[in-house]
Amino acid sequence: MTDEETRSRNRRVVESSFAAVGRGDVAAQLQHCTDDIVLELPYADPPVRLQGKDAIRAHVGPALETFRFTLEITGVYECLDPDTVILEYTSDGRVTSTGKEYRNSYVGVVRFREGLICFQREYYNPAVAARALAAD
């Protein structure tokens, strides 16, 4: 497989994973991941590092019940390694407990192994999430 074919395959994997997030379907999202995937959320309070599908399912599942949103990729920055990409993306949705709008901006570093996501580090503005969660 050429580097361009690898990048194209990986882009499709991320798009499918993000579509599953928009449906609130953690199981479908994790189908695009290796069993030993690492998810890091350094701007969470406290910062979060999860390893493995079970840990991610336990953390992300409840979050996707509270935060209902779609993700749109707005920038793709390819790296020398075709199995690494830096993405910019935005969310558009609502918080179910408050009914407030939730729109955030993200930067993600995503690595792949054999066509599956094996690492994702996601940076976002935690103040946006906190405002959307706060009761009036």
MDTraj code that builds the backbone (N, CA, C; nanometers):
import mdtraj as md
import numpy as np

residues = "MET THR ASP GLU GLU THR ARG SER ARG ASN ARG ARG VAL VAL GLU SER SER PHE ALA ALA VAL GLY ARG GLY ASP VAL ALA ALA GLN LEU GLN HIS CYS THR ASP ASP ILE VAL LEU GLU LEU PRO TYR ALA ASP PRO PRO VAL ARG LEU GLN GLY LYS ASP ALA ILE ARG ALA HIS VAL GLY PRO ALA LEU GLU THR PHE ARG PHE THR LEU GLU ILE THR GLY VAL TYR GLU CYS LEU ASP PRO ASP THR VAL ILE LEU GLU TYR THR SER ASP GLY ARG VAL THR SER THR GLY LYS GLU TYR ARG ASN SER TYR VAL GLY VAL VAL ARG PHE ARG GLU GLY LEU ILE CYS PHE GLN ARG GLU TYR TYR ASN PRO ALA VAL ALA ALA ARG ALA LEU ALA ALA ASP".split()
xyz = np.array([
    [0.0854, -0.1177, 0.0000],
    [0.0000, 0.0000, 0.0000],
    [0.0901, 0.1241, 0.0000],
    [0.0579, 0.2203, -0.0849],
    [0.1361, 0.3441, -0.0891],
    [0.0992, 0.4329, 0.0293],
    [0.1820, 0.5336, 0.0544],
    [0.1518, 0.6277, 0.1630],
    [0.0174, 0.6968, 0.1394],
    [-0.0111, 0.7331, 0.0166],
    [-0.1386, 0.8004, -0.0131],
    [-0.2576, 0.7076, 0.0102],
    [-0.2434, 0.5817, -0.0260],
    [-0.3498, 0.4846, -0.0001],
    [-0.3698, 0.4652, 0.1500],
    [-0.2605, 0.4608, 0.2241],
    [-0.2690, 0.4473, 0.3696],
    [-0.3392, 0.5680, 0.4298],
    [-0.3011, 0.6885, 0.3861],
    [-0.3652, 0.8106, 0.4382],
    [-0.5146, 0.8129, 0.4054],
    [-0.5494, 0.7731, 0.2854],
    [-0.6895, 0.7714, 0.2447],
    [-0.7692, 0.6716, 0.3284],
    [-0.7156, 0.5534, 0.3488],
    [-0.7809, 0.4522, 0.4323],
    [-0.7992, 0.5049, 0.5744],
    [-0.6956, 0.5647, 0.6292],
    [-0.7022, 0.6159, 0.7653],
    [-0.8039, 0.7286, 0.7772],
    [-0.8128, 0.8122, 0.6775],
    [-0.9123, 0.9209, 0.6791],
    [-1.0538, 0.8637, 0.6832],
    [-1.0789, 0.7588, 0.6049],
    [-1.2105, 0.6944, 0.6058],
    [-1.2404, 0.6349, 0.7438],
    [-1.1398, 0.5774, 0.8086],
    [-1.1573, 0.5198, 0.9424],
    [-1.1981, 0.6291, 1.0410],
    [-1.1278, 0.7425, 1.0391],
    [-1.1612, 0.8535, 1.1300],
    [-1.3014, 0.9056, 1.1014],
    [-1.3351, 0.9227, 0.9759],
    [-1.4686, 0.9728, 0.9411],
    [-1.5771, 0.8776, 0.9911],
    [-1.5556, 0.7480, 0.9787],
    [-1.6531, 0.6501, 1.0279],
    [-1.6619, 0.6530, 1.1798],
    [-1.5475, 0.6672, 1.2452],
    [-1.5450, 0.6764, 1.3912],
    [-1.6198, 0.8010, 1.4378],
    [-1.5954, 0.9145, 1.3746],
    [-1.6636, 1.0389, 1.4109],
    [-1.8137, 1.0295, 1.3840],
    [-1.8532, 0.9624, 1.2770],
    [-1.9964, 0.9443, 1.2483],
    [-2.0622, 0.8632, 1.3599],
    [-1.9924, 0.7618, 1.4102],
    [-2.0460, 0.6813, 1.5205],
    [-2.0628, 0.7667, 1.6458],
    [-1.9685, 0.8559, 1.6726],
    [-1.9815, 0.9482, 1.7864],
    [-2.1093, 1.0306, 1.7705],
    [-2.1343, 1.0789, 1.6508],
    [-2.2544, 1.1584, 1.6244],
    [-2.3831, 1.0815, 1.6469],
    [-2.3779, 0.9505, 1.6326],
    [-2.4947, 0.8657, 1.6590],
    [-2.5004, 0.8225, 1.8051],
    [-2.3972, 0.8581, 1.8834],
    [-2.3905, 0.8148, 2.0225],
    [-2.3619, 0.6666, 2.0350],
    [-2.2994, 0.6080, 1.9341],
    [-2.2772, 0.4639, 1.9257],
    [-2.1317, 0.4305, 1.9576],
    [-2.1017, 0.4132, 2.0854],
    [-1.9650, 0.3858, 2.1292],
    [-1.9154, 0.2534, 2.0720],
    [-2.0021, 0.1533, 2.0649],
    [-1.9607, 0.0231, 2.0115],
    [-1.9124, 0.0372, 1.8675],
    [-1.9851, 0.1118, 1.7861],
    [-1.9443, 0.1328, 1.6466],
    [-1.8164, 0.2154, 1.6393],
    [-1.8039, 0.3126, 1.7273],
    [-1.6818, 0.3926, 1.7307],
    [-1.5612, 0.3037, 1.7596],
    [-1.5745, 0.2149, 1.8565],
    [-1.4625, 0.1308, 1.8975],
    [-1.4296, 0.0210, 1.7962],
    [-1.5183, -0.0060, 1.7030],
    [-1.4871, -0.1021, 1.5966],
    [-1.3721, -0.0519, 1.5095],
    [-1.3466, 0.0778, 1.5146],
    [-1.2414, 0.1388, 1.4338],
    [-1.1106, 0.1509, 1.5109],
    [-1.1021, 0.0834, 1.6260],
    [-0.9873, 0.0979, 1.7161],
    [-0.9227, -0.0374, 1.7447],
    [-0.7935, -0.0317, 1.7750],
    [-0.7237, -0.1521, 1.8205],
    [-0.7695, -0.1826, 1.9630],
    [-0.7506, -0.3067, 2.0055],
    [-0.7902, -0.3450, 2.1415],
    [-0.7145, -0.2669, 2.2485],
    [-0.5906, -0.2291, 2.2173],
    [-0.5071, -0.1584, 2.3146],
    [-0.5029, -0.0070, 2.2923],
    [-0.6041, 0.0466, 2.2266],
    [-0.6080, 0.1901, 2.1975],
    [-0.5822, 0.2733, 2.3231],
    [-0.5151, 0.3852, 2.3033],
    [-0.4932, 0.4837, 2.4096],
    [-0.5643, 0.6126, 2.3687],
    [-0.6463, 0.6652, 2.4598],
    [-0.7145, 0.7934, 2.4406],
    [-0.6675, 0.8866, 2.5512],
    [-0.6114, 0.9999, 2.5102],
    [-0.5668, 1.1003, 2.6062],
    [-0.6475, 1.2282, 2.5881],
    [-0.6943, 1.2810, 2.7001],
    [-0.7687, 1.4072, 2.7038],
    [-0.6957, 1.4994, 2.8015],
    [-0.5858, 1.5616, 2.7567],
    [-0.5024, 1.6384, 2.8497],
    [-0.5690, 1.7631, 2.9060],
    [-0.6741, 1.8151, 2.8430],
    [-0.7407, 1.9348, 2.8942],
    [-0.8597, 1.9021, 2.9831],
    [-0.8909, 1.7755, 3.0003],
    [-0.9957, 1.7383, 3.0960],
    [-0.9451, 1.7724, 3.2364],
    [-1.0376, 1.7875, 3.3298],
    [-0.9987, 1.8215, 3.4667],
    [-1.0489, 1.7142, 3.5627],
    [-0.9622, 1.6259, 3.6078],
    [-0.8191, 1.6173, 3.5801],
    [-0.7937, 1.5537, 3.4428],
    [-0.6715, 1.5683, 3.3901],
    [-0.6392, 1.5064, 3.2610],
    [-0.6682, 1.3560, 3.2643],
    [-0.7084, 1.3039, 3.1496],
    [-0.7494, 1.1644, 3.1392],
    [-0.6599, 1.0914, 3.0402],
    [-0.6182, 0.9709, 3.0786],
    [-0.5492, 0.8788, 2.9879],
    [-0.6155, 0.7428, 3.0044],
    [-0.6774, 0.6966, 2.8985],
    [-0.7493, 0.5693, 2.9009],
    [-0.6788, 0.4712, 2.8081],
    [-0.6694, 0.3474, 2.8509],
    [-0.6084, 0.2460, 2.7658],
    [-0.7009, 0.1261, 2.7561],
    [-0.7290, 0.0872, 2.6326],
    [-0.8127, -0.0283, 2.6057],
    [-0.9574, 0.0103, 2.5818],
    [-1.0245, -0.0739, 2.5060],
    [-1.1634, -0.0466, 2.4691],
    [-1.2567, -0.0414, 2.5891],
    [-1.2363, -0.1273, 2.6876],
    [-1.3251, -0.1282, 2.8044],
    [-1.3175, 0.0040, 2.8808],
    [-1.1967, 0.0546, 2.8998],
    [-1.1794, 0.1810, 2.9713],
    [-1.2419, 0.2960, 2.8939],
    [-1.2254, 0.2937, 2.7632],
    [-1.2832, 0.4012, 2.6807],
    [-1.4353, 0.3907, 2.6800],
    [-1.4873, 0.2702, 2.6671],
    [-1.6323, 0.2506, 2.6692],
    [-1.6916, 0.3032, 2.8000],
    [-1.6259, 0.2752, 2.9128],
    [-1.6755, 0.3188, 3.0435],
    [-1.6734, 0.4706, 3.0583],
    [-1.5791, 0.5372, 2.9950],
    [-1.5676, 0.6828, 3.0056],
    [-1.6508, 0.7547, 2.9000],
    [-1.6392, 0.7100, 2.7764],
    [-1.7024, 0.7798, 2.6642],
    [-1.8519, 0.7506, 2.6572],
    [-1.8937, 0.6301, 2.6928],
    [-2.0361, 0.5953, 2.6868],
    [-2.1238, 0.6933, 2.7618],
    [-2.0993, 0.7156, 2.8910],
    [-2.1802, 0.8129, 2.9653],
    [-2.1666, 0.9558, 2.9105],
    [-2.0475, 0.9910, 2.8643],
    [-2.0296, 1.1255, 2.8094],
    [-2.1175, 1.1468, 2.6865],
    [-2.1291, 1.0440, 2.6022],
    [-2.2106, 1.0578, 2.4807],
    [-2.3603, 1.0529, 2.5101],
    [-2.3973, 1.0116, 2.6306],
    [-2.5378, 1.0225, 2.6713],
    [-2.5692, 1.1648, 2.7143],
    [-2.4699, 1.2351, 2.7666],
    [-2.4876, 1.3735, 2.8113],
    [-2.4642, 1.4712, 2.6976],
    [-2.3573, 1.4524, 2.6240],
    [-2.3226, 1.5395, 2.5110],
    [-2.3664, 1.4711, 2.3822],
    [-2.4661, 1.5259, 2.3155],
    [-2.5121, 1.4727, 2.1859],
    [-2.4681, 1.5704, 2.0786],
    [-2.3767, 1.5280, 1.9928],
    [-2.3236, 1.6207, 1.8929],
    [-2.2676, 1.5453, 1.7734],
    [-2.2530, 1.6189, 1.6669],
    [-2.1843, 1.5676, 1.5490],
    [-2.0466, 1.6325, 1.5444],
    [-1.9553, 1.5670, 1.4755],
    [-1.8203, 1.6187, 1.4577],
    [-1.7956, 1.6436, 1.3095],
    [-1.7350, 1.7582, 1.2804],
    [-1.6999, 1.7914, 1.1420],
    [-1.5502, 1.8218, 1.1356],
    [-1.4812, 1.7505, 1.0497],
    [-1.3384, 1.7743, 1.0296],
    [-1.3231, 1.9011, 0.9470],
    [-1.2440, 1.9950, 1.0004],
    [-1.2243, 2.1238, 0.9323],
    [-1.0817, 2.1426, 0.8826],
    [-0.9904, 2.0578, 0.9278],
    [-0.8519, 2.0662, 0.8825],
    [-0.7829, 1.9333, 0.8986],
    [-0.7023, 1.8974, 0.7998],
    [-0.6267, 1.7719, 0.8016],
    [-0.4815, 1.8058, 0.7740],
    [-0.3935, 1.7636, 0.8651],
    [-0.2510, 1.7904, 0.8518],
    [-0.1787, 1.6561, 0.8510],
    [-0.1366, 1.6187, 0.7312],
    [-0.0704, 1.4898, 0.7151],
    [0.0723, 1.4987, 0.7671],
    [0.1197, 1.3901, 0.8211],
    [0.2539, 1.3818, 0.8766],
    [0.3417, 1.2970, 0.7852],
    [0.4719, 1.3009, 0.8091],
    [0.5615, 1.2163, 0.7303],
    [0.5227, 1.0703, 0.7419],
    [0.4868, 1.0282, 0.8622],
    [0.4389, 0.8926, 0.8844],
    [0.2930, 0.8877, 0.8370],
    [0.2613, 0.8082, 0.7359],
    [0.1241, 0.8056, 0.6849],
    [0.0229, 0.7510, 0.7849],
    [0.0712, 0.6900, 0.8940],
    [-0.0175, 0.6385, 0.9972],
    [-0.0356, 0.7363, 1.1130],
    [-0.0003, 0.8627, 1.0905],
    [-0.0234, 0.9690, 1.1885],
    [-0.0852, 1.0876, 1.1163],
    [-0.1859, 1.1461, 1.1792],
    [-0.2505, 1.2642, 1.1224],
    [-0.2896, 1.3583, 1.2369],
    [-0.2850, 1.4860, 1.2085],
    [-0.3334, 1.5874, 1.3017],
    [-0.4590, 1.6459, 1.2396],
    [-0.5650, 1.6499, 1.3188],
    [-0.6941, 1.6967, 1.2691],
    [-0.7429, 1.8160, 1.3489],
    [-0.8124, 1.9052, 1.2814],
    [-0.8931, 2.0067, 1.3474],
    [-1.0375, 1.9680, 1.3191],
    [-1.1243, 1.9816, 1.4213],
    [-1.2641, 1.9494, 1.4008],
    [-1.3493, 2.0273, 1.4992],
    [-1.4773, 2.0328, 1.4688],
    [-1.5715, 2.1052, 1.5532],
    [-1.6879, 2.0141, 1.5882],
    [-1.7512, 2.0465, 1.7010],
    [-1.8720, 1.9746, 1.7404],
    [-1.9905, 2.0687, 1.7302],
    [-2.1067, 2.0112, 1.7070],
    [-2.2309, 2.0873, 1.7002],
    [-2.3396, 2.0007, 1.7614],
    [-2.3929, 2.0451, 1.8749],
    [-2.4963, 1.9659, 1.9392],
    [-2.5487, 2.0300, 2.0652],
    [-2.5961, 1.9442, 2.1567],
    [-2.6570, 1.9906, 2.2816],
    [-2.6172, 1.9004, 2.3968],
    [-2.6327, 1.9552, 2.5161],
    [-2.6164, 1.8777, 2.6386],
    [-2.7554, 1.8340, 2.6816],
    [-2.7742, 1.7044, 2.7001],
    [-2.9089, 1.6531, 2.7284],
    [-2.9616, 1.6981, 2.8639],
    [-2.8747, 1.7143, 2.9617],
    [-2.9210, 1.7495, 3.0965],
    [-2.9610, 1.8958, 3.1104],
    [-2.9031, 1.9833, 3.0280],
    [-2.9349, 2.1269, 3.0385],
    [-3.0087, 2.1805, 2.9172],
    [-3.0027, 2.1079, 2.8067],
    [-3.0623, 2.1559, 2.6827],
    [-2.9799, 2.2645, 2.6142],
    [-2.8644, 2.2966, 2.6727],
    [-2.7806, 2.4026, 2.6169],
    [-2.7042, 2.3545, 2.4940],
    [-2.6786, 2.4500, 2.4071],
    [-2.5992, 2.4246, 2.2874],
    [-2.4570, 2.3869, 2.3277],
    [-2.4003, 2.2941, 2.2524],
    [-2.2605, 2.2569, 2.2733],
    [-2.1887, 2.2624, 2.1398],
    [-2.1009, 2.3599, 2.1298],
    [-2.0160, 2.3744, 2.0109],
    [-1.8741, 2.3976, 2.0607],
    [-1.7858, 2.3087, 2.0208],
    [-1.6481, 2.3191, 2.0656],
    [-1.5554, 2.3010, 1.9459],
    [-1.4315, 2.3389, 1.9637],
    [-1.3275, 2.3199, 1.8628],
    [-1.2223, 2.2265, 1.9209],
    [-1.1687, 2.1416, 1.8376],
    [-1.0754, 2.0387, 1.8810],
    [-0.9539, 2.0335, 1.7898],
    [-0.8447, 1.9867, 1.8464],
    [-0.7279, 1.9443, 1.7701],
    [-0.6983, 1.8030, 1.8192],
    [-0.6832, 1.7120, 1.7265],
    [-0.6573, 1.5737, 1.7624],
    [-0.5354, 1.5195, 1.6908],
    [-0.4566, 1.4446, 1.7636],
    [-0.3452, 1.3701, 1.7058],
    [-0.3901, 1.2243, 1.7051],
    [-0.3920, 1.1653, 1.5868],
    [-0.4438, 1.0292, 1.5724],
    [-0.3370, 0.9430, 1.5043],
    [-0.3137, 0.8265, 1.5648],
    [-0.2211, 0.7296, 1.5065],
    [-0.2954, 0.6007, 1.4757],
    [-0.2500, 0.5336, 1.3735],
    [-0.3141, 0.4113, 1.3254],
    [-0.2145, 0.2970, 1.3239],
    [-0.2696, 0.1783, 1.3389],
    [-0.1920, 0.0551, 1.3223],
    [-0.2798, -0.0421, 1.2460],
    [-0.2308, -0.0840, 1.1301],
    [-0.3010, -0.1807, 1.0457],
    [-0.4444, -0.1368, 1.0169],
    [-0.4618, -0.0077, 0.9909],
    [-0.5928, 0.0436, 0.9515],
    [-0.6897, 0.0705, 1.0647],
    [-0.6426, 0.0647, 1.1880],
    [-0.7275, 0.0938, 1.3037],
    [-0.6633, 0.2032, 1.3883],
    [-0.7451, 0.2799, 1.4572],
    [-0.6940, 0.3840, 1.5462],
    [-0.6325, 0.3164, 1.6688],
    [-0.5057, 0.3488, 1.6960],
    [-0.4386, 0.2909, 1.8132],
    [-0.4061, 0.3972, 1.9175],
    [-0.4188, 0.5250, 1.8802],
    [-0.3881, 0.6341, 1.9724],
    [-0.4634, 0.7584, 1.9283],
    [-0.5210, 0.8286, 2.0251],
    [-0.5833, 0.9571, 1.9962],
    [-0.5629, 1.0491, 2.1159],
    [-0.5091, 1.1654, 2.0886],
    [-0.4946, 1.2702, 2.1907],
    [-0.5800, 1.3870, 2.1425],
    [-0.6736, 1.4271, 2.2269],
    [-0.7716, 1.5280, 2.1866],
    [-0.7622, 1.6509, 2.2767],
    [-0.7430, 1.7653, 2.2136],
    [-0.7401, 1.8933, 2.2840],
    [-0.8695, 1.9680, 2.2519],
    [-0.9344, 2.0204, 2.3536],
    [-1.0579, 2.0963, 2.3365],
    [-1.0650, 2.2005, 2.4463],
    [-1.1605, 2.2909, 2.4358],
    [-1.1761, 2.3960, 2.5356],
    [-1.2695, 2.3459, 2.6452],
    [-1.2172, 2.3145, 2.7643],
    [-1.3027, 2.2614, 2.8703],
    [-1.4018, 2.3648, 2.9240],
    [-1.3723, 2.4952, 2.9067],
    [-1.4658, 2.5985, 2.9532],
    [-1.5957, 2.5935, 2.8741],
    [-1.5886, 2.5610, 2.7456],
    [-1.7096, 2.5490, 2.6625],
    [-1.7973, 2.4360, 2.7163],
    [-1.7355, 2.3223, 2.7474],
    [-1.8090, 2.2088, 2.8013],
    [-1.8690, 2.2435, 2.9370],
    [-1.7930, 2.3095, 3.0232],
    [-1.8425, 2.3456, 3.1567],
    [-1.9626, 2.4396, 3.1479],
    [-1.9573, 2.5360, 3.0574],
    [-2.0718, 2.6281, 3.0407],
    [-2.1963, 2.5531, 2.9930],
    [-2.1773, 2.4590, 2.9035],
    [-2.2910, 2.3832, 2.8513],
    [-2.3514, 2.2921, 2.9572],
    [-2.2703, 2.2472, 3.0506],
    [-2.3181, 2.1594, 3.1586],
    [-2.3803, 2.2358, 3.2754],
    [-2.3469, 2.3623, 3.2901],
    [-2.3906, 2.4401, 3.4073],
    [-2.5397, 2.4710, 3.4025],
    [-2.6034, 2.4496, 3.5165],
    [-2.7438, 2.4858, 3.5278],
    [-2.7538, 2.6379, 3.5371],
    [-2.8579, 2.6923, 3.4810],
    [-2.8769, 2.8385, 3.4885],
    [-2.9305, 2.8815, 3.6228],
])
top = md.Topology()
chain = top.add_chain()
for i, resn in enumerate(residues, 1):
    res = top.add_residue(resn, chain, resSeq=i)
    for name in ("N", "CA", "C"):
        top.add_atom(name, md.element.get_by_symbol(name[0]), res)
traj = md.Trajectory(xyz[None], top)
